[in-house]
């Protein structure tokens, strides 16, 4: 796993290097030299505010099921989960089980309850994402000349994400449906794994019931939706503003709408589980679409490099650096995933 992750990261970095070489390293370097450090510092500061709000949102779901843990402990857990998402080709989902694992170990809550808080936390992100993704597709069709196949692919991807979200939500709270689907999965497993199968089935069914019970408790708590959804919209807006500040650092004014369109599109690309964190693919999409919006390729590349340094590499480094906080045994187990 370690070697595979390293190879994929190397491929992503190589892809980005190729893009930079095509645009011209000299032009990008010149653009980087002209960047106003004050705006870059503001963008970094805003990223820390965003991380703080992510922690607050997760604290809402943990509080709803009476998992007693302070935000200063949730913060490094969040960073580790983000780093796992960034550094593994897991469709931006590998960090969630890791967050649940650490939360369960640290708070002594059951793994099922801990995982439910993480799923609910990520689920809150889906509401603004779907809303913004629909607006983005409409705007892209109107403002960019794209191949009909690309437009269809975008529409299909949003439909699949929306359907998967509501199906997962339904299974998470409806006991009969959840048990039926788990039973179907276990039926397949049984063909290859017969040893202690009954014990495994009983254990997984009990785990599913506890997970569903925790999810129902959270959804019944009005604070989760009343505060969680508006906070999720605010987080998306702040992330778009962060990109805007980076553009301002280069003396280039770009519409927040254009930034939102590219940001959502890059997020969709980043969900494809081919490269860690969409490395290379996301960068390429951002450069191409900013250039199509009228920004010079050199500035587009420079903005993308700085933005990814803040939102990808800085977060990844902070997450890896946070591993020792949870002790050697946990760190060793999690490092195996990288």
C-alpha positions as CSV (number, residue, x, y, z in Angstrom):
1,X,0.0,0.0,0.0
2,X,2.8,2.4,0.9
3,X,4.6,1.8,-2.5
4,X,1.4,2.0,-4.4
5,X,0.5,5.4,-2.8
6,X,4.0,6.7,-3.4
7,X,3.9,5.7,-7.1
8,X,0.5,7.3,-7.6
9,X,1.6,10.5,-5.9
10,X,4.7,10.5,-8.2
11,X,2.5,10.1,-11.2
12,X,0.3,13.0,-10.1
13,X,3.3,15.3,-9.5
14,X,4.8,14.3,-12.9
15,X,1.5,15.1,-14.6
16,X,1.5,18.6,-13.0
17,X,5.2,19.1,-13.9
18,X,4.3,18.3,-17.6
19,X,1.5,20.9,-17.5
20,X,3.9,23.5,-16.0
21,X,6.5,22.7,-18.7
22,X,4.0,23.2,-21.5
23,X,2.9,26.6,-20.1
24,X,6.5,27.7,-19.4
25,X,8.2,27.5,-16.0
26,X,9.8,30.9,-16.6
27,X,6.4,32.6,-17.1
28,X,5.0,30.9,-14.0
29,X,8.0,31.8,-11.9
30,X,7.7,35.4,-13.0
31,X,4.0,35.4,-12.0
32,X,4.8,33.9,-8.6
33,X,7.4,36.6,-7.9
34,X,4.8,39.3,-8.5
35,X,2.4,37.7,-5.9
36,X,1.4,40.0,-3.0
37,X,2.3,38.0,0.1
38,X,-0.4,39.8,2.2
39,X,-3.2,38.2,0.2
40,X,-1.4,34.8,0.4
41,X,-1.2,35.2,4.2
42,X,-4.9,36.1,4.3
43,X,-5.7,33.0,2.2
44,X,-3.7,30.8,4.7
45,X,-5.4,32.4,7.6
46,X,-8.8,31.8,6.0
47,X,-7.9,28.2,5.6
48,X,-7.3,27.9,9.3
49,X,-10.7,29.5,10.0
50,X,-12.2,26.9,7.6
51,X,-10.5,24.1,9.5
52,X,-11.9,25.4,12.7
53,X,-15.4,25.5,11.3
54,X,-15.1,21.9,10.0
55,X,-14.2,21.0,13.6
56,X,-17.2,22.8,15.0
57,X,-19.5,21.0,12.5
58,X,-18.1,17.6,13.5
59,X,-18.5,18.6,17.1
60,X,-22.2,19.1,16.4
61,X,-22.7,15.5,15.3
62,X,-20.5,14.0,18.1
63,X,-22.5,16.1,20.7
64,X,-25.8,14.9,19.3
65,X,-24.9,11.3,20.4
66,X,-23.2,12.3,23.6
67,X,-19.7,11.5,22.6
68,X,-17.8,13.6,25.0
69,X,-14.7,14.9,23.3
70,X,-13.2,18.4,23.1
71,X,-12.8,20.3,19.9
72,X,-9.0,20.5,20.4
73,X,-8.9,16.7,20.2
74,X,-11.3,16.6,17.2
75,X,-9.1,19.1,15.3
76,X,-6.0,16.8,14.8
77,X,-8.4,13.9,14.0
78,X,-9.9,16.0,11.2
79,X,-6.4,16.8,9.9
80,X,-5.4,13.1,9.8
81,X,-8.6,12.2,7.9
82,X,-8.0,15.0,5.4
83,X,-4.4,13.8,4.9
84,X,-5.5,10.2,4.3
85,X,-8.1,11.5,1.7
86,X,-5.4,13.6,0.0
87,X,-2.7,11.0,-0.1
88,X,-4.6,7.8,-1.0
89,X,-6.6,7.1,-4.2
90,X,-9.8,6.5,-2.3
91,X,-12.3,8.7,-4.0
92,X,-11.9,11.1,-1.1
93,X,-13.4,8.6,1.3
94,X,-10.5,6.7,2.8
95,X,-10.1,9.3,5.6
96,X,-13.6,8.9,7.0
97,X,-13.0,5.4,8.5
98,X,-9.7,6.6,9.8
99,X,-11.4,9.5,11.6
100,X,-14.0,7.1,13.0
101,X,-11.3,4.7,14.2
102,X,-9.3,7.4,16.0
103,X,-12.4,9.0,17.5
104,X,-13.6,5.6,18.8
105,X,-10.1,4.8,20.3
106,X,-9.7,8.2,21.8
107,X,-13.2,8.7,23.2
108,X,-13.9,5.0,23.9
109,X,-17.1,5.3,21.9
110,X,-18.2,2.3,19.8
111,X,-16.8,2.3,16.3
112,X,-20.4,2.2,15.0
113,X,-21.3,5.4,16.8
114,X,-18.0,7.1,15.9
115,X,-18.5,6.2,12.2
116,X,-22.0,7.5,12.2
117,X,-20.9,10.9,13.4
118,X,-18.3,11.0,10.5
119,X,-20.9,9.9,7.9
120,X,-23.4,12.5,9.2
121,X,-20.6,15.2,9.1
122,X,-19.8,14.4,5.5
123,X,-23.4,14.1,4.6
124,X,-24.0,17.7,5.7
125,X,-21.4,18.7,3.0
126,X,-23.5,17.0,0.3
127,X,-26.4,19.4,0.5
128,X,-24.5,22.5,-0.6
129,X,-22.4,20.5,-3.0
130,X,-25.4,19.2,-4.9
131,X,-27.0,22.7,-5.0
132,X,-23.8,24.4,-6.1
133,X,-23.0,21.5,-8.6
134,X,-26.4,22.0,-10.4
135,X,-25.8,25.8,-10.6
136,X,-22.3,25.1,-11.8
137,X,-23.4,22.8,-14.6
138,X,-26.0,25.3,-15.8
139,X,-23.4,28.1,-15.7
140,X,-20.7,26.0,-17.5
141,X,-23.1,25.2,-20.3
142,X,-23.9,28.9,-20.7
143,X,-20.4,30.4,-20.4
144,X,-18.0,27.7,-21.7
145,X,-18.0,25.9,-25.0
146,X,-17.7,22.3,-24.0
147,X,-18.2,19.0,-25.8
148,X,-21.7,17.6,-25.3
149,X,-20.1,14.5,-23.9
150,X,-18.4,16.5,-21.1
151,X,-21.7,18.2,-20.2
152,X,-23.5,14.8,-20.2
153,X,-20.7,13.3,-18.0
154,X,-21.0,16.2,-15.5
155,X,-24.8,15.8,-15.3
156,X,-24.6,12.1,-14.9
157,X,-21.9,12.4,-12.2
158,X,-24.1,14.8,-10.2
159,X,-27.1,12.5,-10.6
160,X,-25.1,9.5,-9.4
161,X,-23.7,11.4,-6.4
162,X,-27.2,12.6,-5.5
163,X,-28.8,9.2,-5.9
164,X,-26.0,7.5,-3.9
165,X,-26.3,10.1,-1.1
166,X,-30.0,9.6,-0.6
167,X,-29.8,5.8,-1.0
168,X,-27.0,5.7,1.6
169,X,-29.1,8.0,3.9
170,X,-32.2,5.7,3.5
171,X,-30.2,2.6,4.2
172,X,-28.6,4.3,7.2
173,X,-31.9,4.9,9.0
174,X,-34.2,2.2,7.6
175,X,-33.5,-1.0,9.5
176,X,-35.2,-3.4,7.1
177,X,-33.5,-2.0,4.0
178,X,-30.1,-2.0,5.6
179,X,-30.4,-5.6,6.8
180,X,-31.6,-6.7,3.4
181,X,-28.6,-5.1,1.6
182,X,-26.1,-6.3,4.2
183,X,-27.6,-9.8,3.9
184,X,-27.1,-9.7,0.1
185,X,-23.5,-8.7,0.6
186,X,-23.0,-11.4,3.2
187,X,-24.4,-13.9,0.8
188,X,-21.6,-13.1,-1.6
189,X,-19.0,-13.2,1.1
190,X,-20.3,-16.6,2.3
191,X,-19.2,-18.2,-1.0
192,X,-15.6,-17.4,-0.2
193,X,-15.5,-17.2,3.6
194,X,-17.3,-20.0,5.4
195,X,-15.2,-20.2,8.6
196,X,-17.2,-18.8,11.5
197,X,-19.7,-17.3,9.1
198,X,-22.6,-17.2,11.5
199,X,-20.5,-15.4,14.1
200,X,-19.4,-12.8,11.4
201,X,-23.0,-12.3,10.3
202,X,-24.3,-11.7,13.8
203,X,-21.5,-9.3,14.6
204,X,-22.1,-7.3,11.4
205,X,-25.8,-7.2,11.9
206,X,-25.4,-5.9,15.4
207,X,-23.0,-3.3,14.2
208,X,-25.4,-2.2,11.5
209,X,-28.2,-1.8,14.0
210,X,-26.1,0.3,16.4
211,X,-24.9,2.4,13.5
212,X,-28.5,3.0,12.3
213,X,-29.7,3.7,15.8
214,X,-26.9,6.4,16.2
215,X,-27.9,7.9,12.8
216,X,-31.6,8.2,13.8
217,X,-30.6,9.9,17.1
218,X,-28.5,12.4,15.2
219,X,-31.2,13.2,12.6
220,X,-33.7,13.6,15.3
221,X,-31.5,16.3,16.9
222,X,-32.6,19.6,15.3
223,X,-29.2,21.1,16.0
224,X,-27.6,18.8,13.4
225,X,-29.6,20.1,10.5
226,X,-30.4,23.6,11.9
227,X,-26.7,24.5,12.4
228,X,-25.0,21.9,10.3
229,X,-26.5,22.7,6.9
230,X,-26.0,26.6,7.1
231,X,-22.5,26.0,8.4
232,X,-21.8,23.7,5.4
233,X,-22.9,26.4,3.0
234,X,-20.7,28.9,4.8
235,X,-17.7,26.5,4.5
236,X,-18.1,26.2,0.7
237,X,-18.4,29.9,0.3
238,X,-15.3,30.5,2.4
239,X,-13.3,28.0,0.3
240,X,-14.3,29.9,-2.8
241,X,-13.3,33.2,-1.2
242,X,-9.9,31.6,-0.3
243,X,-9.3,31.0,-4.0
244,X,-10.5,34.6,-4.8
245,X,-7.8,35.9,-2.3
246,X,-5.1,33.9,-4.2
247,X,-6.2,35.5,-7.4
248,X,-6.0,39.0,-5.8
249,X,-2.5,38.1,-4.7
250,X,-1.6,38.1,-8.4
251,X,-3.5,41.3,-9.2
252,X,-6.1,39.4,-11.2
253,X,-9.8,40.0,-10.5
254,X,-11.9,36.9,-11.3
255,X,-15.6,36.6,-10.7
256,X,-16.6,34.6,-7.6
257,X,-19.1,32.8,-9.9
258,X,-16.3,31.7,-12.2
259,X,-14.2,30.5,-9.3
260,X,-17.2,28.6,-7.9
261,X,-17.7,26.9,-11.2
262,X,-14.1,25.8,-11.5
263,X,-14.0,24.8,-7.8
264,X,-17.0,22.6,-8.0
265,X,-15.8,21.0,-11.3
266,X,-12.4,20.3,-9.7
267,X,-14.1,18.8,-6.7
268,X,-16.0,16.4,-9.0
269,X,-12.8,15.5,-10.8
270,X,-11.1,15.0,-7.4
271,X,-13.7,12.3,-6.5
272,X,-12.4,10.0,-9.2
273,X,-10.4,7.4,-7.4
274,X,-7.4,7.3,-9.8
275,X,-4.9,9.6,-8.2
276,X,-4.5,10.7,-4.6
277,X,-6.7,13.8,-4.0
278,X,-7.1,14.1,-7.8
279,X,-3.5,15.1,-7.9
280,X,-2.6,16.3,-11.4
281,X,-6.2,16.0,-12.7
282,X,-7.6,18.7,-10.4
283,X,-4.7,21.0,-11.1
284,X,-5.1,20.5,-14.8
285,X,-8.8,21.2,-14.7
286,X,-8.3,24.4,-12.7
287,X,-5.6,25.7,-15.1
288,X,-7.6,24.9,-18.2
289,X,-10.8,26.5,-17.0
290,X,-9.3,29.6,-15.5
291,X,-7.5,30.1,-18.8
292,X,-10.8,29.6,-20.7
293,X,-12.3,32.2,-18.5
294,X,-9.8,34.8,-19.7
295,X,-7.0,34.4,-17.2
296,X,-3.5,34.1,-18.7
297,X,-2.2,30.5,-18.5
298,X,0.9,31.6,-16.5
299,X,-1.3,33.3,-13.9
300,X,-3.8,30.4,-13.9
301,X,-0.9,27.9,-13.2
302,X,0.6,30.2,-10.5
303,X,-2.7,30.6,-8.8
304,X,-3.4,26.8,-9.0
305,X,0.1,26.1,-7.5
306,X,-0.4,28.4,-4.6
307,X,-4.0,27.3,-4.0
308,X,-3.0,23.7,-3.9
309,X,-0.1,24.4,-1.6
310,X,-2.5,25.8,0.9
311,X,-5.5,23.4,0.5
312,X,-3.7,20.2,-0.4
313,X,0.0,20.1,0.6
314,X,-0.3,22.2,3.8
315,X,-3.2,20.2,5.1
316,X,-1.6,16.9,4.2
317,X,1.6,17.9,6.0
318,X,-0.4,19.0,9.1
319,X,-2.3,15.7,9.1
320,X,0.8,13.6,8.9
321,X,2.5,15.7,11.6
322,X,-0.6,15.2,13.8
323,X,-0.2,11.4,13.8
324,X,2.1,11.2,16.9
325,X,-0.6,13.1,18.9
326,X,-2.6,9.8,19.1
327,X,0.3,7.6,20.2
328,X,2.7,5.2,18.5
329,X,0.3,2.2,18.0
330,X,-2.3,4.3,16.2
331,X,0.3,6.1,14.2
332,X,1.9,2.9,13.0
333,X,-1.4,1.5,11.9
334,X,-2.5,4.6,10.1
335,X,0.9,5.0,8.3
336,X,0.3,1.6,6.7
337,X,-2.6,3.2,4.8
338,X,-0.4,5.9,3.3
